[in-house]
Structures are given as C-alpha cells and as structure tokens.
Amino acid sequence: MILTYLHLAGLVISLGGGLFFVIGLYPSLRTFDDPSIRMRLLASSLRIFHPLFLFGLCLTFMTGALHLTDFKIALGSDYLPKIGSILLWKFGMTLLIFLIAGMQCFGMGLKFQRMVNGVVPGDLATQERYAKKIWRAQFANLIFLAITLWLGLMMSAIIHD
C-alpha cells in the first residue's frame, strides 16, 4: 500500500511540477520587462525545480518497477499476454521521458544556469533561446508523462479485472 502512495507522490511531483513550470512559472516571468531579471529568476528557479522534477520521475519509475513483481504474481502466466504490449509502450515512453529530462536538466539547464551566472559565455539572446528550449522540453515531457499515465491506468484496469 505504501508503494502505491509513493508512486502517486512521484507522479504528483513530476507531472504537477512540470505543469506548474509550463503554465505557471515560465509564463509569469513575462511580467518582468528586464530580460536579465527574467533569466536570473528562471535560473534560480531551475536550481530547485530540476532536482525535484527528477526526483519525482525516479520515484515514480522505481515504485512502478517494484509494482511489477506484484503484477506478475497476480497475473501468473497471463502476465505477458495481458499487459506485455502496454508494458512495452510504457517502457518506451519512460525511456523517452528520461532522455528528454536528462537533456533538459543536465544539458540545457546547467548550461543555462552557468550562462546566467557568468561562468560560461552567453548573451541574453542565447539565454532566452535556452530558456525556450527548456520550456519546450518540459512541454514534450508533459505530453509523454500524460501518455504514460494513461497507459498505466489501462494496465491497472486489466490487472484489477
């Protein structure tokens, strides 16, 4: 039972946090006229957001993987015939989510923060391009997270029938 709550908590952290970033935080930065202030605020926010987002993804993935043992026991020899194709799609989506999140958080996110803090060269136009790329990556991840959630709900319905 605790595994289910941890799985849901990870989902809320990753999906909810991503939604907050895409429709709340990023658009609210437009209220600042000075682009350098916008970039500094975004960089400061990413220092907190990216680790939390990755934590939510990892928590969801690990608790979901641990749930698979229970599913194997519950379904027995019907495990692969019943949920194998859904599970394959779910694993594919999860891989895509982690690849995009890695690019977003470790690739673009860290470079963006270093540009804003003057550690690596990058003018305001470059910083704004990186900020937009980070937003696009998060938006794509939201779509893939939603698809993965839908696949998980389909799988759960099959298991609990």
KENU-25185 format. One record per residue (C-alpha): residue number from 0; x, y, z. Coordinates in nm, 4 decimals. Example, Ala and Ser with C-alpha at 12.3 -4.5 7.8 and 13.67 -1.06 7.14 Angstrom:
<tifis>
@seq->0, u->1.2300, v->-0.4500, w->0.7800
@seq->1, u->1.3670, v->-0.1060, w->0.7140
</tifis>
This chain:
<tifis>
@seq->0, u->0.0000, v->0.0000, w->0.0000
@seq->1, u->0.2820, v->0.2426, w->0.0811
@seq->2, u->0.4300, v->0.1695, w->-0.2602
@seq->3, u->0.1106, v->0.2916, w->-0.4248
@seq->4, u->0.1185, v->0.6162, w->-0.2272
@seq->5, u->0.4851, v->0.6708, w->-0.3115
@seq->6, u->0.4070, v->0.6043, w->-0.6773
@seq->7, u->0.1277, v->0.8629, w->-0.6687
@seq->8, u->0.3513, v->1.1102, w->-0.4846
@seq->9, u->0.6175, v->1.0758, w->-0.7528
@seq->10, u->0.3533, v->1.1295, w->-1.0189
@seq->11, u->0.2223, v->1.4412, w->-0.8468
@seq->12, u->0.5740, v->1.5817, w->-0.8068
@seq->13, u->0.6796, v->1.5177, w->-1.1667
@seq->14, u->0.3534, v->1.5806, w->-1.3528
@seq->15, u->0.2314, v->1.8557, w->-1.1211
@seq->16, u->0.5692, v->2.0252, w->-1.1109
@seq->17, u->0.6003, v->2.0082, w->-1.4874
@seq->18, u->0.2548, v->2.1540, w->-1.5322
@seq->19, u->0.3385, v->2.4328, w->-1.2878
@seq->20, u->0.6558, v->2.5116, w->-1.4822
@seq->21, u->0.4850, v->2.5162, w->-1.8235
@seq->22, u->0.1667, v->2.7091, w->-1.7380
@seq->23, u->0.2668, v->2.8941, w->-1.4213
@seq->24, u->0.6301, v->2.9775, w->-1.3645
@seq->25, u->0.7586, v->3.0300, w->-1.7171
@seq->26, u->0.4678, v->3.2488, w->-1.8379
@seq->27, u->0.4756, v->3.4549, w->-1.5179
@seq->28, u->0.8318, v->3.5603, w->-1.5937
@seq->29, u->0.6980, v->3.7686, w->-1.8839
@seq->30, u->0.5695, v->4.0188, w->-1.6295
@seq->31, u->0.9278, v->4.1397, w->-1.5833
@seq->32, u->1.0356, v->4.3851, w->-1.8518
@seq->33, u->1.4087, v->4.3384, w->-1.7960
@seq->34, u->1.5236, v->4.0175, w->-1.9706
@seq->35, u->1.8250, v->3.9816, w->-1.7414
@seq->36, u->1.5954, v->3.9707, w->-1.4367
@seq->37, u->1.3755, v->3.7117, w->-1.6130
@seq->38, u->1.6765, v->3.4939, w->-1.6862
@seq->39, u->1.8148, v->3.5219, w->-1.3312
@seq->40, u->1.4772, v->3.4311, w->-1.1800
@seq->41, u->1.4408, v->3.1348, w->-1.4147
@seq->42, u->1.7938, v->3.0145, w->-1.3386
@seq->43, u->1.7268, v->3.0409, w->-0.9643
@seq->44, u->1.4002, v->2.8527, w->-1.0034
@seq->45, u->1.5613, v->2.5762, w->-1.2066
@seq->46, u->1.8089, v->2.5096, w->-0.9250
@seq->47, u->1.5104, v->2.3932, w->-0.7194
@seq->48, u->1.2733, v->2.2714, w->-0.9907
@seq->49, u->1.5029, v->2.0386, w->-1.1840
@seq->50, u->1.6143, v->1.8247, w->-0.8872
@seq->51, u->1.2543, v->1.7961, w->-0.7637
@seq->52, u->1.1302, v->1.7051, w->-1.1099
@seq->53, u->1.3976, v->1.4373, w->-1.1492
@seq->54, u->1.3224, v->1.3061, w->-0.8002
@seq->55, u->0.9536, v->1.2724, w->-0.8916
@seq->56, u->1.0405, v->1.0875, w->-1.2124
@seq->57, u->1.2773, v->0.8493, w->-1.0337
@seq->58, u->1.0319, v->0.7850, w->-0.7506
@seq->59, u->0.7552, v->0.7076, w->-0.9984
@seq->60, u->0.9766, v->0.4807, w->-1.2059
@seq->61, u->1.1211, v->0.2851, w->-0.9132
@seq->62, u->0.7891, v->0.2300, w->-0.7374
@seq->63, u->0.6308, v->0.1302, w->-1.0681
@seq->64, u->0.9095, v->-0.1200, w->-1.1303
@seq->65, u->0.8594, v->-0.2644, w->-0.7828
@seq->66, u->0.4860, v->-0.2945, w->-0.8539
@seq->67, u->0.5637, v->-0.5210, w->-1.1492
@seq->68, u->0.6503, v->-0.8045, w->-0.9108
@seq->69, u->0.3025, v->-0.7859, w->-0.7593
@seq->70, u->0.1529, v->-0.7792, w->-1.1079
@seq->71, u->0.3495, v->-1.0894, w->-1.2087
@seq->72, u->0.2207, v->-1.2728, w->-0.9019
@seq->73, u->-0.1391, v->-1.1587, w->-0.9584
@seq->74, u->-0.1499, v->-1.2499, w->-1.3277
@seq->75, u->0.0726, v->-1.5579, w->-1.3260
@seq->76, u->0.1173, v->-1.6986, w->-1.6751
@seq->77, u->-0.1216, v->-1.4347, w->-1.8152
@seq->78, u->0.1270, v->-1.1576, w->-1.7285
@seq->79, u->0.2826, v->-1.1074, w->-2.0720
@seq->80, u->-0.0236, v->-1.1894, w->-2.2838
@seq->81, u->-0.2402, v->-0.9441, w->-2.0894
@seq->82, u->-0.0107, v->-0.6469, w->-2.0263
@seq->83, u->0.3039, v->-0.7165, w->-2.2299
@seq->84, u->0.2252, v->-0.4797, w->-2.5168
@seq->85, u->0.1111, v->-0.1998, w->-2.2843
@seq->86, u->0.4206, v->-0.2508, w->-2.0708
@seq->87, u->0.6441, v->-0.2283, w->-2.3777
@seq->88, u->0.4877, v->0.1042, w->-2.4747
@seq->89, u->0.5133, v->0.2243, w->-2.1170
@seq->90, u->0.8832, v->0.1364, w->-2.1022
@seq->91, u->0.9390, v->0.3167, w->-2.4328
@seq->92, u->0.7649, v->0.6284, w->-2.3075
@seq->93, u->0.9621, v->0.6133, w->-1.9828
@seq->94, u->1.2891, v->0.5940, w->-2.1734
@seq->95, u->1.1859, v->0.8934, w->-2.3822
@seq->96, u->1.0874, v->1.0876, w->-2.0695
@seq->97, u->1.4231, v->1.0206, w->-1.9031
@seq->98, u->1.6179, v->1.1125, w->-2.2168
@seq->99, u->1.4342, v->1.4426, w->-2.2522
@seq->100, u->1.4595, v->1.5149, w->-1.8788
@seq->101, u->1.8332, v->1.4450, w->-1.8857
@seq->102, u->1.8799, v->1.6793, w->-2.1805
@seq->103, u->1.6595, v->1.9415, w->-2.0141
@seq->104, u->1.8081, v->1.9275, w->-1.6651
@seq->105, u->2.1705, v->1.8286, w->-1.7172
@seq->106, u->2.2356, v->1.9543, w->-2.0679
@seq->107, u->2.0470, v->2.2748, w->-2.1285
@seq->108, u->1.9535, v->2.3557, w->-1.7689
@seq->109, u->2.3039, v->2.3516, w->-1.6267
@seq->110, u->2.4489, v->2.5395, w->-1.9232
@seq->111, u->2.1703, v->2.7974, w->-1.8960
@seq->112, u->2.2391, v->2.8488, w->-1.5258
@seq->113, u->2.6119, v->2.8854, w->-1.5926
@seq->114, u->2.5441, v->3.1399, w->-1.8678
@seq->115, u->2.3193, v->3.3449, w->-1.6424
@seq->116, u->2.5780, v->3.3365, w->-1.3628
@seq->117, u->2.8599, v->3.4361, w->-1.5988
@seq->118, u->3.0537, v->3.1101, w->-1.5676
@seq->119, u->3.0308, v->3.0388, w->-1.9410
@seq->120, u->2.9787, v->3.2959, w->-2.2168
@seq->121, u->2.6247, v->3.3558, w->-2.3352
@seq->122, u->2.4461, v->3.6806, w->-2.4156
@seq->123, u->2.0823, v->3.7475, w->-2.3271
@seq->124, u->1.9569, v->3.6309, w->-2.6669
@seq->125, u->2.1317, v->3.2954, w->-2.6205
@seq->126, u->1.9969, v->3.2661, w->-2.2668
@seq->127, u->1.6438, v->3.3334, w->-2.3899
@seq->128, u->1.6833, v->3.0654, w->-2.6601
@seq->129, u->1.7957, v->2.8166, w->-2.3958
@seq->130, u->1.5031, v->2.9136, w->-2.1710
@seq->131, u->1.2597, v->2.8499, w->-2.4573
@seq->132, u->1.4260, v->2.5128, w->-2.5318
@seq->133, u->1.3910, v->2.4148, w->-2.1658
@seq->134, u->1.0220, v->2.5090, w->-2.1783
@seq->135, u->0.9719, v->2.3033, w->-2.4965
@seq->136, u->1.1466, v->2.0019, w->-2.3430
@seq->137, u->0.9258, v->2.0259, w->-2.0353
@seq->138, u->0.6156, v->2.0588, w->-2.2517
@seq->139, u->0.7132, v->1.7494, w->-2.4517
@seq->140, u->0.7748, v->1.5621, w->-2.1267
@seq->141, u->0.4289, v->1.6576, w->-2.0029
@seq->142, u->0.2760, v->1.5016, w->-2.3126
@seq->143, u->0.4790, v->1.1822, w->-2.2697
@seq->144, u->0.4015, v->1.1725, w->-1.8972
@seq->145, u->0.0306, v->1.2011, w->-1.9732
@seq->146, u->0.0542, v->0.9164, w->-2.2261
@seq->147, u->0.2436, v->0.7062, w->-1.9731
@seq->148, u->-0.0187, v->0.7793, w->-1.7086
@seq->149, u->-0.2934, v->0.6736, w->-1.9494
@seq->150, u->-0.1041, v->0.3505, w->-2.0282
@seq->151, u->-0.0644, v->0.2867, w->-1.6557
@seq->152, u->-0.4362, v->0.3324, w->-1.5994
@seq->153, u->-0.5094, v->0.0899, w->-1.8834
@seq->154, u->-0.2685, v->-0.1620, w->-1.7339
@seq->155, u->-0.4223, v->-0.1211, w->-1.3890
@seq->156, u->-0.7706, v->-0.1797, w->-1.5278
@seq->157, u->-0.6558, v->-0.5042, w->-1.6893
@seq->158, u->-0.4851, v->-0.6233, w->-1.3720
@seq->159, u->-0.7782, v->-0.5460, w->-1.1424
@seq->160, u->-1.0408, v->-0.7116, w->-1.3631
</tifis>
